[in-house]
């Protein structure tokens, strides 16, 4: 148990698919071999869904604190009123409060070092709005005072971060500033190094406009200069690329991550890749928190059709990030001697043609 990470899973909306995902995930025997799972939720609601899913052999070990966790079983800490009412397929004020109570309790324990990572099951937007936030990332950004905290969408093919998140599309041009792009590029580069152990990450930066360019465009006045400043500071950033062409030609396969200007610009093609088990990680925080890209799916709750792969991948992602952070912290404490063989090389001078396959080759 000493060598396994303790994973806190917040139960999300009790009226959505979250408990179906959680039960399917924790019912796997290997989960307790990989980590020490601790569900922050409601034993009463868990029992209700266990019966509804015909998972009578699935059991949770009730505890009050993470220190009491049984390393051979899935554990549960009660974070909800025992009288919490389950209303299938309906987001309610009560279900929103129960979701936030569990998430906050898990984060409190992560802050105190009692658990290693937090994985958030799907909860309704109303739960965040009631707390003065737009979504999970915005909630965490405000909780930790991390102005640059950023959603990082992750699957087997690509990692995508965002300069702006939420708000109206017509407001995006005014929100995309050279300073903002540079700060998000810096955060993304640091995240790739510290949380994903990619020592020299290559980052593609998307353009705001697809075809309309000019001396006064955002690409020329804002994004281009931000990329240049990032390269001067040692960040291997290239672009700006027109999003349509970039994704259509699968140019993302040549990069370690992509920085989109706004959420839909990156999230729509990300979701359209049809890669099972998409997950998100919130970069730029002192705690490690990941989630699946599933929403509560109130329209299909109770039908035993939910796929837990996204929640599984979120758990794996959080565990990987936590392990990478610990490893990099140890390496920084005891660094190995560094010898720069190509001392005359300047990676900041790389251009798009120098990354094989990024520029389309002329036909014979």
N, C-alpha and C positions, 0 to 999 in steps of 0.2 A: 504493500500500500504506500510505503514511503516514496517509491519511485514513480508513482502514478499521480497525474494531475487531478485535482478535484474540480469538477465541472458543475457550475450552478446553472440550472435551466429554469428560466422563468416561464410560468405556465400559459402566458398569453391570455386570449379571450376565452373564457369558459364556454361561451356559446358558439364558438367557431371550431375549426378543425384542429386546434392546437393539441388537445388531449389525445386525439387519434394519432397525430404525428409522434407525440412523446411516447405513448404506450408502444407503438410499433417500433420505435427506435430503441427504447430501453428493454424491450422484450428479447432483444438479441443478446445471447450469452456473452458475446465477445465485448460488449460495452463495459462490463465490469472487469474485463481483463485489460482494457485500454486505459480506463480512468475510473475515478470514484464519482458516479453521477449523484447529484443532489437536486431534486426537483423542488422548486419554490412554488408551492401551489396549495391545493386543497385536497386532503385525503377523501373527503366526501365526494367531491367532483370526480376524483380519480376512480373511486369505486363505482360511480354511476357509469362512466365511460368504459370501464373494464367490463361491466356487465353488458353494456350496449354493443361492445365489440366482440363479445363472446371470448374474452381473454381472461378467463377465470383463474388460470395458472399464474398470471402475472401478479406480482405483489411488490409493494413498496414498504420500506422500513421506516417507520415514523421516528423522527429525531427533532430535537429542539435547536441544536447548534451543529455546525459542520464538524466540530471535534468529535461528535458522537457517531459519525457516519460509519457504517459497516462496509468495509472494502470489498466484500463479496456480494453485495446486493445494491440495488438502486434505492436511494433514500429519498425521503420527502420531509420538508419543513413546512408546516402549516402557516400560510400567510393570509388566509381569507377567513371571513366570518363563517362559522359552522352552518349558518342559515343561508349562505349564498344560494341564490336561486338560478338554476340552469334553464334558460329559454332558448332552445336550439334555433340557430339561424337568425338571431336577433342581437344586435349590439345594444346594450343597455347601460345606463349610468352605473348600475351595480357591477356589471361585468367589466366596465372600464376601470372602476376603482380597484377591483380585485386584480386586474392585470398590472396596474401601476404599483400596487402594494407589493406584489411578488417581484417585479423588476427592481424596485428600489431596495427591497430587502437583500436581494442577490448582490446588487451593486455595493450596498453597505458592507457586506461580508467580503467582497472582493477588495474594497478600499482598505479594510482592516487586515488583509492578508490571510483571511480564514478560508477562502477558496481561491483558485488560481485564475479561472476565466468565467465569463458569463455568456450564455447562449440564450437569446431571446426567441421564444416561440411567437407566432403571429398574434398580434393584438390590433384592435380597431383604432382608426385615426382619432376617434373621439377621446380615447384615453390620453393621448398626447396633447390634444387641443385643450382638454380640461386642465392640463398642467402647464399651459402657456407655451407649448412647443408644437411644431408642425409634424414631426415624425421622430423616429428613434435617434437619428443623428443629431437633429436639432435639440432634442431633449438632453442628450449626452454632452453636446457642446456647451449648453447653458449650465448643466450640473457641474462640469469641471472647469468652466471658464476658459475653454479651449476654442478660441475664435476661429481657428483654421481647421478644426476637426472636419473630416471629409469622409463621405461614403465611398467605399472602394468595392465595386462589384467584381466578383471573382468566380470564374469557372475554369475548366480545363484548358481553355483556349486563350483567355485574355483577362487582364485586370484593367478596370476603367475607373478613374477618379473624375471629379467634377469641380469646376471653378465655382459655379453657382448651383444652388439646389433650392427647389421650391419657388414660390412666387409666380408672377404672370410672365408669359413668354415675351410680351412686349416690353417688359422692364429689363430683360436680360442684357441688351446692348449697353445700357447705362451701368449695369452691375459688373461688367467685364472690364477691369482696369489692368494696366500693366503691373501695378503693385500686387493686385490680387492674383493674377496669373503666375507671377514670380513666386509668391508665397505658397501657392498650391503646388507648383512645380518642386519647390524646395521640400515641402512636406512629403510629396509623393516619392521623391528621390530618397529621402531619409527613411521613409517607411519601407521601401524596397530593400534598402541596405540592412536596417535594424530588425525588421519583422519578417522579411523573406530571404535574408542572407544573399541578396544579389549585390555583389560588391561594386559593380560598375554598370548600373542599370541604364538601358536605352529607353527613352520616353518619347512617344509620338504626341504631338500637340495638334488638336483639331482646329480648323478655322471656324469662325463664327458664321461667315457667309460661304455659300457653296460656289457661286460663280461671279457674283458682283464684287469686284476688287478695284482698288484705285489708291491714289496717294493719301486719301482721307479715310480709307476703310479701316475698320478695326484691326484687320490683319496687318496693315502697314503702320498704323499709329500705336496700337496697343500690344497685340499678340507677338508680332515680330520682334520688337524691342525687348519684350519680356523674355523671349526665348534666347536672344543674344546675351542678355545679362545673366541668364541661368548658365549658359555655356561658359561665360567668362568666370563663373564661380565653380566650374568643374562638373556641372550637370550635363549629361549627354542628352540634350533635348533637340528634337528635330521637328520641322513643320513651318508654318501651319498647313495641314492637309485638309482638303475638302472631305467632309465626313462621308458623303455618298460614295465617292470613288475609293476612299480608304477602306471602308468595310466591304464594298463590292469586290474589290481585288484582294481581300484578305491580307492587306498590308500589315495588320496588327500582329500577324504571326512572326514578324521580324523584330518585334519590340517586347520589352518586359512589361510595359504598361502604357496606357493611353490616357491623356488628359482631355476630357470633353469640356466644352464651354458651359453647357447646361445639361440638366438631368436627362431629358428626353433624347437629346442628341446622342448620348452614349447608351442609355438604358434600352431604347427601342431596338437597335441592332443587337445589343447584348442578349435580350430576351428572344430575339428572332433566330438566334444561332441554334436553338433547339438542343442545347446541351443539358442533360438532366442534372438536377441538383444545384441550381444557381444559389449562391450565397453572397452575403455582404458582410464586410468588416468595417468598423468605424476606426479610421486611422487618426492619429494625432492625440490619443488619450493616454492617461497613465494606466488605465485598466484595459484588459483585452475583452472586447465585446463583439460578438458576431451574431448573425441571424440568417434565417433562410429568406428567400425572396417571396415566399408564399404570403398571401394575405389571408385573413381569417376564413374566406370562402364560405360565407354564411349560407349561400345557395346550395351547397353540397354537404353540409355538416350532417352527420349521422348516417351517411350512405356507405361508409367504409371504403371510400374510393381515394382518399388522400394518400399522396406519395411522400414518404418521409425522407427521401434522398436529400432534399434541400437542407433539412434540419441536421441530417447526418453530416453533410459536407460543412455546414456551419460549425458543428462541433469539432470536426477534424481541423478546420481552418483555425479556429481559436486555439486549439491545442498546439498546432504547428507554430503559430505566432508566439505563443507563450514560451515554447521551447527555444525558438530562435532568439527571442529577447534574452533569455537566460544565457544562452551560448555566447551571444555577442557581448554581453556584459562581462562575462568571464574572459573573453579574448581581449577586451579593452583593458581589463585589469592586469593581464599578463600577455602583452603583445609580443608577437614573434618579430625578429628583425626583418625589415623590409628593404629589398634591393630593387631599384628601378632599372631594369635591364634596358628598356627603350627610353633612356632619359631625354632624348631629343623629341620624343613623340608628344603631341599635344592633342588629346582626345577632343578638346573643345573645338578643334578645327575640322572635325568630321562633317561631311555633308551627306546628303541623302543618298548619293550614288555609292558611297562607301559602305553602306549596309546592303549586303547582297540580296537582291530580289525586291528591294523597296521600289526602285524605279523600273518601270516596265521596259524590257529589252526590245529593241526594234526587231520586227519580223524579217526573216531572210527573203 
